[in-house]
Amino acid sequence: MVGKTKLPKRGLRTAIGDRVTVLMMIDPDIAAGIKEVAIEEKRAAWSVMEDAAREYLKRRKRRLSD
């Protein structure tokens, strides 16, 4: 491999764009539900959680502004 640079392989846990890694503890049943939805929708669990968090923050903001 002289002269060749090996590019890092992007795995499922590699941050995409400006995203950051977050570690949290949640109930096992909730984690299982998130995984189930991710499999059904053919997407990553982090994407399901990101959408859920975004929706929660929108609802919270509306509730606080009323």
N, C-alpha and C positions, 0 to 999 in steps of 0.2 A: 504494500500500500504506500509506496513512496510517491510523494507529490499529491496524494489525495487527502482531502479533509473530510472526515466523517461528520455529517450533520447530526445534531441531536434529534432523536425520534420523538415526535410529539405524541404522548400517551393520553389516556382519558383524563388524567389528573393534572395535565399541564394547563396553566391559566391561559385563557383566550382573551386577547385584547387587554383592556385595562382592569380586568377582574383581579380580585385578591383571594387568597386562600383563607377560609374561615373554618375553625374547628369548633364544634358545639356538641353538647350532649342532649339527646332527645329520647323520648320514650321509644322502646323497641317496636311497639305496634305502629307508631307514626312512621318510623324509619321503613318498616315493611310496606306500609301503604304508599310511601313515596316511591320505593323501588317498584312496586306493582304498577303504579301509574306510569313511571318511566318506561317500563317494559311494554305496557299496552300502547303507549304513544310513540314508541321507538325513539326515545330521546334520553339524554343523560339525567341522572337524579339531581345533579346540581342545577340543571335548567328548570326542572319542576320546582325546586326550592326557590330559585331566583324569581320565578313567576309568582309563586305564592307570597313571598316576602314583598314583592312590588305591589301586589294587590292589597295586602294587609296595610302597607304604608299609605296607599291612596285612601283606603277606607278610614284609617285613623286620622289622616289629615282633614278629610271632610267632616268627620265627627267633631274634631277639635275646633274647626272653624265655624260650626253652627252655634 
